[in-house]
Amino acid sequence: MRKIARHIQLVCAIVFAQYTYAQDIHFSQFMHNPLYQNPGNTGFFNGDYRVNAAYRDQWRAVTVPFQTLMISADNTSLLNENLGIGLYFVHDVVGDGKFRTIDLMPSVSYRLQLDSDNVHSIRPGVQFGLNYREVRPGNFAWDTQYNGYSYDPSLPSMETFQRENYANFALGVGAVYEWFKGTRKNVNVGFSVYNITRQNQGFFNEKIQRDVRFTLHGRGQFKVGLDWDVLPSFSMNFQGTYHEIIIGSQLRYILKEQKGDYKALYFGAFTRTRDAAYFTVGMDYQNWFAGLSYDFNYSKLVPASRVRGGIEVTLQYIFKTFKPKKVSHRICPVYI
């Protein structure tokens, strides 16, 4: 009976999610998932090519874990250093019914200088692509399959899904403003809008449109010592009746900073309103970055979660190619 009840609760959760216009997935290390955060972040980095990956595993203490994988890649165009081109892929699986979400979203952005000193700039961007969702009802156990004594999977569920998968076109726009006085003294603030096309979320005949998601985010880097920097950041997401506010900061300790040799450590603490607190650690090694975070749940789900939330791992690599300096004039030999 306990197992059947657990399956019924999971089914209800999926049905409830459809009729309350399910929210988008989220990441704790939002600062290391730039393309998912804002299309204006496309090409917004120091280098030529950037590859990011993130894996999140949450609610393992409650039920079948929610697992999310994201991979993104972007570059600064070789034809125009202000043009950024990118692509991200998200694969999210939830619960016994393998409720699956796949996003494949190309993006493009363009950097606009607001002054002659390159201190102020703004980078608008647009993102468009495929949103795919599916569920497997046959994986669930239904109350009609209980024969009065035990669970019998051969009995009919008496449930009819009009379809088990669908694909939609998705669209998002955004922009990022940056104030830059140096690699250890800068601020950026961005705003983005997702689900502009209001994709259909329903597995039944009724059309259930996904709510538009609005995101406001910001991050700063400030030198506070010879080898220490503070990196405060925030992320605010609003989608229908759901809202998420994350605020916190990281500390960066620079182990070594020389030409061609850079190493640094990161330590951070953040809070997600009415949901969780989490800690982050990370390391820069040359062009690599690796980060780890863990959520401690303090929401109303604590009796089931036992304070445990989710673990998240991020990885980034930036390719930097050597660009020889162009000489526009002929240098006279010293013997002339």
C-alpha positions in Angstrom: 0.0 0.0 0.0 2.8 2.4 0.8 4.4 1.9 -2.6 1.1 2.4 -4.4 0.4 5.6 -2.4 3.9 6.9 -3.4 3.2 6.3 -7.1 -0.2 7.9 -6.9 1.4 11.0 -5.3 3.9 11.3 -8.1 1.2 11.0 -10.8 -0.8 13.7 -9.0 2.3 15.9 -8.9 2.7 15.7 -12.7 -1.0 16.4 -13.3 -0.9 19.2 -10.9 2.2 20.7 -12.6 0.4 20.8 -15.9 -2.7 22.6 -14.5 -0.5 25.1 -12.6 1.6 26.0 -15.6 4.9 24.2 -14.7 7.9 26.3 -13.9 11.3 26.1 -15.7 14.2 24.2 -14.3 16.8 26.1 -12.3 20.5 25.9 -11.3 22.2 26.8 -8.0 25.4 27.9 -9.8 23.5 30.2 -12.1 26.7 32.3 -12.7 28.3 29.3 -14.4 25.3 28.7 -16.7 25.5 31.9 -18.7 23.5 31.0 -21.9 20.6 29.6 -19.9 20.5 32.7 -17.8 20.4 35.3 -20.6 21.0 35.2 -24.4 22.9 38.5 -23.9 25.7 36.4 -22.2 26.5 34.7 -25.5 30.1 35.5 -26.3 30.4 37.5 -23.1 33.8 36.2 -21.8 37.5 36.8 -22.2 38.6 34.3 -24.9 37.6 32.9 -28.3 35.5 29.8 -27.5 33.8 28.7 -24.3 32.3 25.3 -23.4 30.2 24.9 -20.2 28.6 21.7 -18.7 26.4 21.3 -15.6 24.9 18.3 -13.9 22.3 18.6 -11.1 20.8 15.7 -9.0 18.1 16.7 -6.5 15.4 15.2 -4.2 17.1 11.8 -4.0 16.0 11.7 -0.4 12.4 12.1 -1.3 11.7 10.1 -4.5 13.3 9.1 -7.8 15.9 11.9 -8.2 15.3 14.8 -10.5 18.4 14.8 -12.9 19.4 17.7 -15.1 22.2 17.9 -17.6 23.2 21.1 -19.5 25.9 21.6 -22.1 26.5 24.9 -23.8 29.1 26.4 -26.2 29.6 29.9 -27.5 32.2 32.0 -29.2 33.3 35.5 -30.1 33.1 35.6 -33.9 36.4 35.7 -35.7 34.8 38.0 -38.3 33.5 40.5 -35.7 34.7 40.6 -32.1 31.4 42.2 -30.9 29.3 39.3 -32.3 28.6 36.3 -30.1 27.1 33.0 -31.3 26.1 30.1 -29.1 24.0 27.0 -28.4 22.8 25.2 -25.3 21.3 21.8 -24.7 19.3 20.8 -21.6 18.1 17.3 -20.7 15.9 17.0 -17.6 14.2 13.8 -16.3 11.8 13.7 -13.3 10.3 10.9 -11.3 9.0 7.3 -12.1 7.2 8.5 -15.2 10.4 9.7 -16.8 8.9 13.2 -17.3 11.4 14.4 -19.7 12.2 18.0 -21.0 14.7 18.7 -23.8 15.7 22.2 -24.9 18.0 22.9 -27.9 18.4 26.6 -28.1 20.8 28.5 -30.5 21.5 32.2 -29.5 23.2 35.3 -30.9 24.2 38.6 -29.2 26.0 41.8 -30.2 28.1 44.1 -28.0 27.4 47.8 -28.2 30.0 50.2 -26.7 28.4 53.1 -24.9 31.5 55.2 -24.5 34.9 55.7 -26.1 36.8 54.3 -23.1 35.2 50.8 -23.3 34.0 51.2 -19.6 30.2 50.9 -20.4 28.7 48.5 -22.8 25.5 46.6 -23.4 25.0 43.3 -25.1 21.4 42.5 -26.4 20.7 38.9 -27.5 18.0 36.6 -28.8 17.5 32.8 -28.3 15.2 30.5 -30.3 14.9 26.8 -30.8 13.2 23.5 -29.8 11.3 22.6 -26.5 10.4 18.9 -26.3 8.5 17.1 -23.5 7.3 13.6 -22.9 6.0 11.3 -20.1 5.6 7.5 -19.8 2.3 6.7 -18.1 3.0 3.0 -18.3 5.7 3.4 -15.6 3.1 4.4 -13.0 1.0 2.3 -10.6 -2.6 3.4 -10.5 -5.3 2.8 -7.8 -7.4 0.9 -10.3 -4.6 -1.7 -10.5 -5.1 -2.7 -6.8 -7.4 -5.8 -6.7 -8.3 -5.4 -3.1 -5.4 -7.6 -1.9 -2.3 -6.5 -3.8 -1.1 -4.5 -6.8 -1.7 -6.2 -10.1 0.0 -4.5 -13.1 -2.0 -6.5 -15.6 -5.2 -4.6 -14.6 -6.1 -1.6 -16.8 -5.2 1.8 -15.4 -8.4 3.4 -16.8 -6.3 6.5 -17.7 -6.1 7.9 -21.2 -3.4 10.4 -22.3 -4.2 12.1 -25.6 -0.5 12.2 -26.3 2.7 11.3 -24.5 5.1 13.8 -26.1 5.1 17.1 -28.0 7.6 19.6 -29.5 7.2 23.4 -29.6 9.1 26.4 -30.8 10.6 28.5 -28.0 11.8 32.1 -28.0 13.7 34.2 -25.5 15.4 37.7 -25.5 17.6 39.5 -23.1 20.4 42.1 -22.6 23.4 42.5 -20.3 24.9 45.8 -19.2 28.6 45.9 -18.1 30.6 48.4 -16.2 34.3 47.4 -16.6 37.3 49.0 -14.9 39.4 45.8 -14.9 39.3 42.1 -14.5 39.1 42.6 -10.7 36.7 45.6 -10.7 33.6 45.2 -12.8 29.8 44.8 -12.5 27.2 43.4 -14.9 23.4 43.4 -14.7 21.0 41.6 -17.0 17.4 41.1 -17.8 15.9 38.4 -19.9 12.4 37.1 -21.0 11.8 33.4 -21.8 8.8 31.4 -23.1 7.6 34.3 -25.2 5.8 31.8 -27.5 3.9 30.3 -24.5 4.6 26.7 -25.4 1.8 24.1 -24.9 2.4 22.0 -21.8 -0.7 19.7 -21.9 -0.7 16.0 -22.4 -4.5 16.1 -22.8 -6.8 17.9 -25.2 -6.9 21.1 -23.2 -4.1 23.5 -24.2 -2.0 24.5 -21.2 0.4 27.3 -22.0 3.7 27.7 -20.2 4.0 31.0 -18.3 6.5 33.6 -19.5 9.7 33.7 -17.3 11.3 37.0 -16.4 14.9 36.9 -15.0 16.9 39.7 -13.4 20.4 39.0 -12.5 23.7 40.7 -11.5 27.3 40.0 -10.5 30.3 42.0 -9.4 34.0 41.5 -8.9 35.9 43.6 -6.4 39.5 43.4 -5.1 39.6 43.4 -1.3 43.2 42.3 -0.8 46.4 41.5 -2.6 45.1 38.0 -3.5 41.5 38.2 -2.4 38.4 39.2 -4.4 34.7 39.3 -3.4 32.1 38.3 -6.0 28.5 39.1 -4.9 25.7 38.0 -7.2 21.9 37.6 -7.3 19.3 36.0 -9.6 15.6 36.7 -9.5 13.1 34.6 -11.5 9.4 35.3 -11.9 7.1 32.9 -13.7 3.3 33.1 -13.1 2.7 32.6 -9.4 6.2 31.2 -8.8 9.1 33.3 -7.9 12.7 32.5 -6.9 15.2 34.9 -5.4 18.8 33.9 -4.9 21.4 36.1 -3.3 24.9 35.4 -2.0 28.6 35.8 -2.7 31.8 34.0 -3.4 35.3 34.7 -2.2 38.2 34.2 -4.7 41.7 33.5 -3.5 44.3 33.8 -6.2 47.0 31.2 -5.8 49.1 32.3 -8.7 48.7 34.9 -11.4 51.3 35.0 -14.1 51.2 35.1 -17.8 50.2 31.6 -18.9 49.9 30.4 -15.3 46.7 31.1 -13.3 45.2 29.3 -10.4 42.5 30.4 -7.9 40.1 29.0 -5.3 36.4 29.9 -4.8 34.3 29.7 -1.6 30.7 30.8 -1.6 27.4 30.8 0.3 23.9 31.5 -1.1 20.2 31.4 -0.1 17.2 30.6 -2.2 14.1 32.2 -0.6 11.7 29.8 1.0 13.6 26.8 -0.4 17.2 26.2 0.5 20.7 27.5 1.5 23.7 26.2 -0.3 27.5 26.4 -0.3 29.8 26.4 -3.3 33.5 25.6 -3.9 35.4 25.9 -7.1 38.8 26.3 -8.7 40.4 28.0 -11.7 43.3 26.1 -13.3 44.7 27.8 -16.4 41.7 28.0 -18.8 39.6 25.4 -16.7 37.0 26.1 -14.0 35.3 23.4 -11.9 32.6 24.1 -9.4 30.6 22.1 -6.8 27.6 23.1 -4.7 25.1 21.4 -2.4 21.6 22.5 -1.4 20.3 22.2 2.2 16.5 22.3 2.0 14.6 24.3 4.6 11.2 24.5 2.8 7.9 22.7 3.8 9.3 19.6 2.3 11.8 19.1 5.2 9.9 16.2 6.8 10.4 14.2 3.6 13.7 15.7 2.4 15.4 15.6 5.9 17.1 18.9 5.0 18.8 17.3 2.0 18.4 19.0 -1.4 20.7 18.5 -4.3 24.2 18.4 -5.6 25.4 20.3 -8.6 28.6 20.1 -10.6 29.8 22.6 -13.2 32.8 22.5 -15.6 34.0 25.2 -18.0 36.9 25.5 -20.5 37.8 28.6 -22.5 39.9 28.4 -25.6 42.2 31.3 -26.2 44.0 31.4 -29.6 47.2 33.3 -30.2 46.5 36.3 -32.4 49.7 37.9 -33.9 49.8 41.6 -33.9 49.1 43.2 -37.3 51.8 45.6 -38.5 50.2 48.2 -40.8 53.5 50.0 -41.7 57.0 49.0 -42.9 59.8 49.2 -40.4 63.0 50.7 -41.8 66.2 48.7 -41.2 68.5 50.1 -38.6 71.4 50.3 -41.1 69.7 52.9 -43.4 
